[in-house]
Amino acid sequence: MRVTVFGIVATAFYLLIDLYVFWVLRSYLLSTGVRRAGLIQGVYLALGIGSLLFFFFIPKLVQTEGWKPIGMTVFALVVSWFLARGVASLFFLADDIRRLLQWGGIRAYRMATSTAGVDSAVSRSVFLSWMGILAGSGLLGILVYGFGNKYRYEVRRQKIRSPKLPESFEGLKIVQLSDIHVGSFDDPKAVARGIEKAISLNPDLIVFTGDLVNNMAKEVGEYEKIFSRLHAPLGIFSILGNHDYGDYIAWETADQKSENLQQLKSIHERMGWRLLLNENVTIRRGDQSIVLIGVENWSSRANFKRYGDLALAYEGVEPSQFQILLSHDPSHFEAEVPKSYPGIDLTLSGHTHGMQFGLEVPGFRWSPVQYVYNCWAGHYEQGSQQLYVNRGFGFLGYPGRVGILPEITLLELTS
């Protein structure tokens, strides 16, 4: 087993949180005289140690055929358990800071007044203790509930208005899929229902904005037949996302990695998806046309490799044409499109998944991913240029969705 600095730091942090919550739990149980306090402490310790040990076995489980769904579920439960304790510890820490300040005030008072016999011990707040327990338990319950939403596909409809749109393309319907992450799936029938839902929208054009796999082309397997059912009169066009290049696993040789990418490209072709690799294609209706531009992965964030070349992809595009850009990472739009390519009318992206966790209600939406990406889900406008960020068809890491459901986008173009 390879030991890394990150692994050591992560384990130390895990243990620190674990021991702190255990100490708080133990002191609270002893101070309140709860029956069977020893049993409760024992169960907590068993869960803490057991979940930590699972971290060392989960990577093997996830990579083992037949055990991958179980491994992912166990991983999600362990992470959820850790996050629940982390949230609870924030309340406990606030209580300890309060107690420390109160204790300091009592000590200062005793020194200033020379008062003896004043008890400087400060009891733990029952309110904050219960708030911590409830908050942690609530988060754990929400994350477990989210397991049931991973295949609950939601159709989101968005009108795209532009005076540049040719008359013959008025009302054009585009279905956008993104971030399938087929390596995470464990239910072909559920995925097939999602694909049938996309087909039932009768789109004129289908686009896929990257991340077909988690890492390896062989993940597609039996799902190739399911995705091959997609069809549209004007075609299906796709691009690559950051996960499609195999950058997140160790390959024995560079040739293996290159062969994996070639296999993935062949899968796109077999499924009838026209893969755009830093190139553009003209789509015609009668004597009028629009142009579809596809770039390989391009991100403004340093932790993602850049393969995209928009200058190359843009070659030959007529300024007067209605232009649609497919670019996996929405940070590409912010960083390059408005200032360098003002003729691009609509950019379609994915990548963020809406972090698979958040809250969306009329007039308000929130997800932790918004602190990383300004444009993280839905429709955005900057002057005459528009961006739509798909929330993702699949899931990665956490096998579930909370508040941000898997998305099938139906875009309708109008002048």
C-alpha positions in Angstrom: 0.0 0.0 0.0 1.4 3.4 -1.0 1.7 5.9 1.8 1.4 9.6 0.8 1.7 12.8 2.7 -1.9 13.5 1.9 -2.9 10.1 3.2 -1.0 10.7 6.5 -2.5 14.2 6.9 -6.1 13.0 6.1 -5.8 10.1 8.5 -4.5 12.4 11.3 -7.3 14.9 10.7 -9.9 12.0 10.7 -8.5 10.7 14.0 -8.5 14.2 15.5 -12.1 14.8 14.7 -13.0 11.2 15.9 -11.2 11.6 19.2 -12.6 15.1 19.8 -16.2 14.0 19.3 -15.6 10.9 21.4 -14.2 13.0 24.2 -17.3 15.4 24.1 -19.6 12.4 24.0 -17.9 10.7 26.9 -17.9 13.9 29.1 -21.5 14.6 28.3 -22.6 11.0 29.0 -20.7 10.9 32.4 -22.0 14.4 33.4 -25.7 13.5 32.7 -25.6 10.0 34.1 -27.1 8.4 30.9 -27.7 4.7 31.3 -25.5 2.3 29.4 -23.0 5.1 28.7 -20.3 2.5 28.3 -22.2 0.7 25.6 -22.8 4.0 23.7 -19.1 4.8 23.9 -18.2 1.3 22.7 -20.5 1.5 19.7 -19.1 4.9 18.8 -15.5 3.7 19.0 -16.4 0.6 16.9 -17.9 2.7 14.2 -15.0 5.2 14.2 -12.3 2.5 14.0 -14.3 0.4 11.6 -14.9 3.3 9.2 -11.2 4.3 9.3 -10.2 0.7 8.5 -12.6 0.6 5.6 -10.7 3.5 4.0 -7.8 1.1 3.5 -9.9 -1.5 1.8 -12.5 0.6 -0.2 -10.1 1.5 -3.1 -9.7 -2.3 -3.7 -13.4 -2.9 -3.4 -14.3 -0.1 -5.9 -11.9 -1.6 -8.5 -13.0 -5.2 -8.0 -15.6 -6.4 -10.5 -18.9 -7.4 -8.7 -17.9 -5.4 -5.6 -17.8 -1.9 -7.1 -21.4 -0.9 -6.2 -20.9 -2.2 -2.6 -17.5 -0.4 -2.3 -19.0 2.9 -3.5 -21.9 2.6 -1.1 -19.6 1.8 1.8 -17.3 4.7 0.8 -20.3 7.1 0.7 -21.5 5.9 4.2 -18.0 6.3 5.7 -17.6 9.8 4.2 -21.2 10.7 5.4 -20.4 9.4 8.9 -17.2 11.6 8.9 -19.0 14.7 7.7 -21.8 14.2 10.3 -19.2 14.1 13.0 -17.5 17.2 11.5 -20.7 19.1 11.6 -21.4 18.0 15.1 -17.9 19.0 16.2 -18.5 22.6 15.1 -21.3 22.9 17.7 -19.2 21.2 20.3 -16.3 23.5 19.5 -18.5 26.6 19.8 -19.6 25.3 23.2 -16.0 24.7 24.3 -15.0 28.2 23.3 -17.9 29.6 25.3 -16.9 27.5 28.3 -13.3 28.6 27.9 -14.3 32.3 27.8 -16.7 31.9 30.8 -14.0 30.0 32.8 -11.5 32.8 32.0 -14.0 35.4 33.1 -14.6 33.6 36.4 -10.8 33.2 37.0 -10.2 36.9 36.3 -13.0 37.8 38.7 -11.5 35.7 41.4 -8.1 37.2 40.9 -9.5 40.8 40.9 -11.6 40.4 43.9 -9.5 37.8 45.8 -12.6 35.8 46.1 -12.0 32.2 47.2 -14.3 29.2 46.9 -16.0 30.3 43.8 -16.3 27.3 41.5 -14.6 28.0 38.2 -15.9 24.8 36.5 -18.3 25.6 33.6 -20.7 22.8 32.6 -21.3 21.9 29.0 -24.4 23.5 27.3 -27.1 20.9 26.9 -28.6 23.0 24.1 -25.5 23.2 22.0 -24.7 19.5 22.7 -28.1 18.4 21.5 -27.8 20.8 18.5 -24.5 19.2 17.5 -26.0 15.7 17.8 -29.1 16.7 15.8 -27.2 18.5 13.1 -24.7 15.7 12.6 -27.5 13.1 12.6 -29.6 15.2 10.3 -26.8 15.5 7.8 -26.1 11.8 7.9 -29.8 11.1 7.3 -30.0 13.5 4.4 -26.9 12.0 2.7 -28.3 8.4 3.1 -31.7 9.6 1.7 -29.8 11.0 -1.3 -28.8 7.5 -2.3 -32.3 7.0 -3.7 -32.1 10.1 -6.0 -29.1 9.0 -8.2 -31.4 7.8 -11.0 -34.2 10.3 -10.5 -33.7 12.1 -13.8 -35.2 15.5 -14.1 -35.9 17.3 -17.4 -35.1 21.0 -17.3 -36.4 23.2 -20.1 -34.6 26.4 -21.1 -35.5 28.8 -24.0 -32.5 30.4 -25.7 -33.3 33.7 -27.4 -31.0 35.2 -30.0 -31.8 37.5 -32.9 -28.9 35.8 -34.8 -30.8 32.6 -35.1 -31.7 31.7 -38.7 -35.4 31.5 -39.5 -35.2 27.8 -40.5 -33.8 26.9 -37.0 -36.7 28.6 -35.1 -37.9 26.3 -32.4 -34.9 24.0 -32.7 -34.9 21.5 -29.8 -31.5 20.4 -28.4 -31.2 17.8 -25.7 -28.0 18.2 -23.7 -26.5 15.4 -21.6 -23.3 15.7 -19.6 -21.2 13.9 -17.1 -22.6 10.4 -17.5 -19.7 8.8 -15.5 -20.8 5.4 -16.6 -18.2 3.7 -14.2 -20.4 4.7 -11.3 -23.6 3.0 -12.5 -24.9 -0.2 -11.0 -28.5 -0.3 -12.5 -28.7 -0.6 -16.3 -32.5 -0.5 -16.3 -32.6 2.8 -14.4 -30.1 4.3 -16.8 -32.1 3.0 -19.8 -35.2 4.8 -18.3 -33.2 8.0 -18.3 -32.2 7.6 -21.9 -35.7 6.8 -23.0 -36.8 10.0 -21.2 -34.3 11.9 -23.3 -35.5 10.2 -26.5 -39.2 11.0 -25.7 -38.4 14.7 -25.9 -38.0 14.3 -29.7 -35.0 16.5 -30.0 -33.7 17.8 -33.4 -30.1 17.6 -32.1 -28.4 15.9 -29.2 -25.1 17.1 -27.6 -23.0 15.5 -24.9 -20.6 17.8 -23.0 -18.0 15.4 -21.6 -17.1 12.8 -18.9 -18.5 9.6 -20.4 -16.4 7.6 -18.0 -14.7 7.9 -14.6 -11.3 6.8 -15.9 -11.3 3.8 -18.3 -13.0 3.1 -21.6 -13.9 -0.4 -20.5 -16.4 1.0 -17.9 -18.8 1.6 -20.8 -19.4 -2.1 -21.2 -23.1 -3.1 -21.5 -24.2 0.5 -21.3 -22.9 1.1 -24.9 -26.1 -0.5 -26.2 -28.2 1.8 -24.0 -26.5 5.0 -25.1 -26.6 3.8 -28.8 -30.4 4.2 -28.6 -30.1 7.9 -28.7 -31.0 9.4 -32.1 -31.8 12.8 -33.6 -32.4 14.0 -37.2 -29.5 16.5 -37.1 -27.2 14.1 -35.3 -25.5 13.5 -32.0 -22.3 15.4 -31.2 -20.0 15.0 -28.2 -16.8 16.3 -26.6 -14.3 15.0 -24.0 -14.3 16.0 -20.3 -11.5 15.9 -17.8 -12.2 12.4 -16.7 -12.2 10.9 -20.2 -8.4 11.2 -20.5 -7.5 8.8 -17.8 -5.5 11.3 -15.8 -6.7 10.2 -12.4 -5.3 6.6 -12.3 -1.8 5.2 -12.6 -1.1 3.5 -15.9 1.8 1.0 -16.3 2.9 2.7 -19.5 2.0 5.9 -21.5 1.0 3.6 -24.4 -1.7 2.1 -22.2 -3.2 5.4 -21.4 -3.1 6.5 -25.0 -4.8 3.2 -26.1 -7.5 3.7 -23.5 -8.3 7.1 -25.0 -8.4 5.7 -28.5 -10.8 3.0 -27.3 -13.0 5.7 -25.8 -13.0 7.6 -29.1 -14.0 4.4 -30.9 -16.9 3.9 -28.5 -18.2 7.4 -29.3 -18.1 6.4 -33.0 -19.8 3.1 -32.5 -22.6 4.7 -30.6 -23.2 7.2 -33.4 -21.8 10.2 -31.5 -19.7 12.6 -33.6 -16.8 13.4 -31.3 -15.6 17.0 -31.9 -11.9 17.3 -31.1 -11.0 21.0 -31.3 -13.0 21.3 -34.5 -16.3 22.7 -35.8 -19.1 21.3 -37.9 -21.8 23.1 -39.9 -25.4 22.0 -39.4 -27.8 22.9 -42.2 -31.5 23.2 -42.6 -32.4 24.1 -46.1 -30.1 26.9 -47.3 -29.4 28.2 -43.8 -26.9 26.9 -41.2 -25.6 27.2 -37.7 -22.2 26.1 -36.5 -21.3 23.7 -33.7 -17.8 24.1 -32.1 -16.4 21.4 -29.9 -13.2 21.8 -27.8 -11.4 19.3 -25.7 -11.2 19.9 -22.0 -10.1 23.4 -21.1 -10.3 24.8 -17.6 -9.1 28.1 -16.0 -8.3 26.1 -12.9 -4.7 24.9 -12.5 -5.6 21.5 -11.1 -7.2 20.4 -14.5 -5.1 19.7 -17.5 -5.8 21.7 -20.7 -6.3 19.8 -23.9 -8.6 22.3 -25.6 -7.6 24.7 -28.3 -10.5 27.1 -29.1 -8.5 29.0 -31.7 -8.0 25.7 -33.7 -11.6 24.7 -33.2 -12.8 28.1 -34.4 -11.0 28.1 -37.7 -13.3 28.7 -40.6 -16.3 29.9 -38.6 -18.2 32.7 -40.3 -18.9 35.6 -37.9 -22.5 35.9 -39.1 -23.3 32.3 -38.2 -25.2 31.4 -35.0 -22.5 29.7 -33.0 -22.8 27.0 -30.3 -19.7 26.1 -28.3 -19.4 22.7 -26.5 -16.9 23.1 -23.7 -16.9 20.7 -20.7 -15.8 23.1 -18.0 -17.8 26.3 -17.5 -14.8 28.2 -16.3 -13.7 28.2 -19.9 -16.6 30.5 -20.8 -15.7 33.0 -18.2 -12.0 33.0 -18.9 -11.8 33.1 -22.7 -15.1 33.3 -24.6 -16.5 36.8 -23.9 -13.2 38.7 -24.4 -11.8 36.7 -27.3 -14.8 35.1 -29.1 -17.7 37.6 -29.0 -19.3 35.8 -31.9 -20.1 32.6 -29.8 -23.8 32.9 -29.0 -24.3 29.9 -26.7 -21.9 27.8 -24.7 -22.9 24.5 -23.3 -21.0 23.0 -20.3 -21.3 20.5 -17.5 -18.5 19.4 -15.1 -19.7 20.7 -11.7 -22.6 18.2 -11.1 -24.0 21.0 -8.9 -21.8 19.1 -6.5 -24.8 16.7 -6.3 -25.7 18.5 -3.1 -27.6 21.8 -2.6 -30.9 23.5 -2.5 -32.9 24.9 -5.4 -36.3 26.6 -4.9 -37.9 29.4 -6.8 -35.9 32.6 -6.1 -33.1 30.8 -4.3 -30.4 28.2 -4.9 -27.3 27.2 -3.1 -24.6 24.6 -3.4 -21.1 24.4 -1.9 -19.7 24.3 -5.5 -20.7 28.0 -6.0 -17.7 28.9 -3.8 -15.5 27.3 -6.5 -17.4 28.1 -9.7 -19.3 31.3 -10.4 -21.3 29.5 -13.1 -22.3 26.1 -11.7 -25.8 25.2 -12.8 -28.4 26.5 -15.2 -28.6 29.5 -17.5 -26.3 32.5 -17.4 -26.0 35.6 -19.6 -23.1 38.0 -20.3 -24.2 40.6 -22.8 -25.4 38.9 -25.9 -23.6 35.6 -25.0 -25.3 32.8 -23.0 -24.1 29.8 -21.1 -25.9 26.8 -19.9 -24.4 24.5 -17.3 -25.9 21.0 -17.1 -26.1 19.4 -13.6 -24.9 16.0 -14.9 -26.7 12.8 -15.9 -24.5 10.6 -13.6 -22.7 10.8 -10.3 -19.1 10.5 -9.0 -17.8 9.7 -5.6 -21.0 10.1 -3.6 -23.6 7.7 -5.2 -26.5 10.0 -4.6 -28.1 13.4 -5.1 -29.4 15.8 -2.5 -31.4 18.8 -3.8 -29.6 18.7 -7.2 -31.1 16.0 -9.3 -29.5 14.3 -12.4 -30.4 16.4 -15.4 -31.6 16.0 -19.0 -31.7 19.5 -20.5 -34.1 20.5 -23.3 -33.0 23.7 -24.9 -35.4 25.4 -27.4 -33.8 28.1 -29.7 -35.9 31.1 -30.7 -35.2 34.5 -32.2 
